[in-house]
Amino acid sequence: MTISRVWQRPTLGAVAERAGVSTATVSNALNGTGRLSEATRQRVLTAARELGHAQASTARAVARGSTGVLGLTTTAYGDLPVSYTEIPYYAQLTLSAMAAAHERGYMLMVMPNSLSPWMWLNMPMDGVIHVDPRTDDPVRSLLRERGIPMVTDGRPLQPHWNDAWVDTDHDMGMSLLLGHLVESGARRIALSQPAHDDAYSQLIGRAYASWCAEHDMPALVEEYAVPDYFTAEREAVGRLLDRDPRPDAVVGVYSDSGHNILAAARHRGLRVPRDLLVACVSEDPEYATTNPSLTTLSLRPDRVGVEVVDLLISLINARGGVNRHRIVQPVLIPRRSTRRPPPTPRRRERPE
């Protein structure tokens, strides 16, 4: 009879040997302490992941008088229910942050976006990741009042000296996307922009306007309201497509924007990409199978999730020399919606 071996958690020494560093370096990397290069920190985390090592968070939390729990919440709209985890960007961000927290010995608690002020002020946790803060965000104000470390996904529009945030390079993203459209023949690129009081939509709008001015191209923008944005965006795109002269490309900045733009184009009998180039900022894998497949710009929520957890734990542990503002580089995924076919050659008439 064979007796199976009981699994034992790999030691710091095993992780150190795998990563080629000391046990002190492993401890610093997992706890977000010490002065380590990012390359070394990532090498240790990779080794810990490969070996299945996880910090004993409960014992460590008790020893330092903390909870071992991180909170993650999205911006609040009062009592308006928003199913954020059904949106691909937030789903990927949450899963990535959860994995990163577990690797570092923390639990990640995903919180509703409409808790009462009393709950925000009393929920036991060591720090909070706050996603997409608004201009006058009540959650951000309550958490600051409580005085626990907070990192935002997205830079606040009203800066504070103590802000810590991770954001995507929106200037680079617009440059990649608009440059790609120009290479595909576009000369009148329009932007479908949400009228929203968060940093994301406003930074995107500024990056678009700046790029158009730099390249001496017209800035064609239609805004739409957020609460009923699905219908409102289709109407906004319709207004763009009814202009004379009409745009030859339209860019959307929300996950559903691509579907809305395609629907508005079909309603007007426009063929994509022959008559109109279409692209949007989205993580939705469904765009690989739409007709036509849609070009997207990824904001890399998988990378953002890792960075917000790393930065938050660094603040919790009072790590010195921490860069409180981190930028993630976006990735362009070209597809058929921006690949304009060559013009059909005219048939030569036969001489009589």
C-alpha positions, 0 to 999 in steps of 0.5 A: 500500500502506497502512502501519499506524501502530505503537501508542504508549503515551499520554504523561503529558502526554496524560493531563494534558491529558485530565484538565485537570491537570499532569503532576506531578498525573498522576504522583502519581495513578498512583503513589498519592503526593502530596496529591490530592483523591479527585475529582482522583485519580479524574479522572486514572485515568479519563483514563488508562483512556480513553486506554489509558495504563498505567505502565511498571511494570517499569522503575519497579520496578527504579528504586526497587528493588522488584518491581512486583508486588502479591499478593492472597490470601484467608483460609487454612483450612490445606489445605482447598481453597476455590475462591474465584474461583467465588464472585461476590463474590471474582470481582468483587473480584479482577477489579476489583483487577486492573484497578486495579493495571494502571492504576497500573502494577502486576501483581497476582498472585492467590495460593492460600490454602494456601501453606506459611509458607516461601512466604509469607515469601519470595514477591517482592512489594511489598504484599499484599491479604488478603481476609477475615482470620480472628480468628487468621489465619496468613497475616496473622501471617506477612505482618506478620512479613515487614514488607511493606505489607498491606491487608485486605478486611474489618476484622480482629477483633483490631485492631492500630495498624498495620491498614489495611483497606477494608470495606463499611458493614454497619450501613447495609447491614442498615438498608437491607435490614431497612427494606425488609422492614418496608416490605413488611410484615415484622414478624418478620425472622429471620437465618440466620448462619454461626458463623465467626471472621471479621469479616464474619459477626460485624459482620452479626450485630451490625448485625442485633441493633442494628437489631432493638433500635432498632426494638423487633423480636424478634431471631430468629437461627439459626447454622450451621457453615461447613465444610458450610454448604450443608446446615447452612444449610438445616437452620438455616433449617428451624429458623427456619421451624418456630418458633411463631410463624413468621418472616415474612421470612428474611435470609441473608448468604452468596452461596448463602443465597438458594437455601438459604432458598428450598429450605427454604421450598419443603420446608415448602410456603411460598410466596415472597413470599406466605407468606415474604419472602426476601433475602440478601447476594450478588453472584450475577446468577442471583438475577435469574432465580430463581423468584421473583427474589430481593432482594439486598444488594450489598457492591460488591466492584467498588468495594472492589477499587479502594479496596484497591489505591489504599490499598495503593499509597499505603502502598507509596509512603509517602503522607502523610495517608492514611486507613487505614480506608475504608468502601464503601456497599452497594446494595440491589437489590429484587426480587419475593421481597420484594414481597408481593402484596395480599390477595385480596379476598373474594367477596361472597355474592349475596343470595337 
